[in-house]
Amino acid sequence: MLQKDLLKITKWGLGTALLIWMIGWLMLIPEDLSAQIAAISAEAVKNGRLNEQTGISTPVISFSVAAMRLFGINQLSLHIPGFLAILFSLFCTYRFTRALAGAEPATLSVLILGTSQATFLVNNELGDSSYLAACFVFAIWQLTAYLENRKMISLLLSLIGTAGLVWVKNTFPDSTNEWPVDPLLTLLVTFSPWTIFFILAMIDLTQRVIFPDQGKDERHQLICLLAIIMPFIFSYLNPFRATFDVYMAYPVAAVVTAIYIIRRLQNAPETFSGLLAYVHAVAAYAALALLFCLVWFTFPADNYYGLVHFMALLSILTWLIFFSSVRNKLIVGCVVFAIGANIVLTTYFYPNIYEYQAPAKLGIIARANGASQERLFSYQAGTPYSLRFYSGTQVTEMDDFRKLVGMKNCLVYTHQNFVGEFKAIRPDLQILGSCEEYPRRILDFRFLDPNTRASYVQSKVLIKL
């Protein structure tokens, strides 16, 4: 009965998650590592070779270039390689868990990994996190298989997975001026809504490793424990860590969590669903309170649709927790929360945030106005990668004002403050578009506050001379 219920939950939960992932592909690529990958990959496809040296690992660029050659130079193509890596991680997670504990934990492990907040976030990124996770869980799965059957093919595949991990690893951070958040704090937030289960599972796993049951082989449990701990150790020791480096531990974390939940449901269902259900309900409502603040206070002029989605999620969760007779409420509740929260974020919160991505938005306008090679300039505003990607051409940085204003039929990306200087000499200029930019990758509460937001954004403009 439990396996049948899990299959139903997994089908609609994972299916809906996949739909949300694909909706996320339509959002603008922000000015960070993803924009750098996008711009460099697109230019490599056009030029037939990579012309720019970067700190990004070669495989990540190679995967993006290959996808663009197959499916065209667009942002949807860029997401396909990472998406396939996530699907491969789900497959390896299922097979690994099934070999360790059977079909029920295997099904649940796929659901946990697919609906963890980190997977939604990594799906929107173009970095190396999805590839790292795929290589890591594949290597751990094959290593465990080798210890079980002593077949050399399993050992060879494990070494191939390890080699892939080393090959893909990007040693550079997301940004040279933004230090990533603490790995453990990242875990607590991004493994939600399964974080509480994971903490309990890790406590249980540690106890089983330290105090093993007599007559039982504890190698698999030790491997799982080390596979979760090692990425965090490497992340803390690596001075160039990226925010989602620890994501490589998440597939094995899903395995451990699924095995723990199934064992508790089978051995002590009433105890497991009692106090823990109330604790999880309190955590869910606390998270909903935070989500409400994001919906209601951050963008008050456009919060109607976000509020509708939020109220629907609140109503469904309240009915599910207090009034429904649905079996396995804890699992269903986690899936509903993960899906509902990401619908709100993907359809409301993220699009509002990306309204402050001036390089991307003005790049789209530049392309629509015929931006071409050596006719798109930047005046004292840098050469943002998202501007290069969305405009479809290289951006020439020029600080010689007199030379620039003497040009004809060219586009200039610059600060709003310089428009007056351009108009004084070139009254014939056209303002093609303007947009505010939040120049940091990590969101600041002062930016999210509408009353102080103006102090933390910069106004950029695209003009035609």
PyMOL commands that set and color helices and strands:
alter all, ss='L'
color gray80, all
select helices_A, chain A and resi 2-24+33-47+58-71+75-101+103-115+117-124+129-149+152-168+183-190+195-210+219-237+245-267+269-273+275-296+300-302+304-322+329-356+358-368+385-391+401-405+416-425+445-448+453-456
alter helices_A, ss='H'
color red, helices_A
select strands_A, chain A and resi 376-379+396-397+411-415+430-437+458-464
alter strands_A, ss='S'
color yellow, strands_A
deselect
rebuild
show_as cartoon
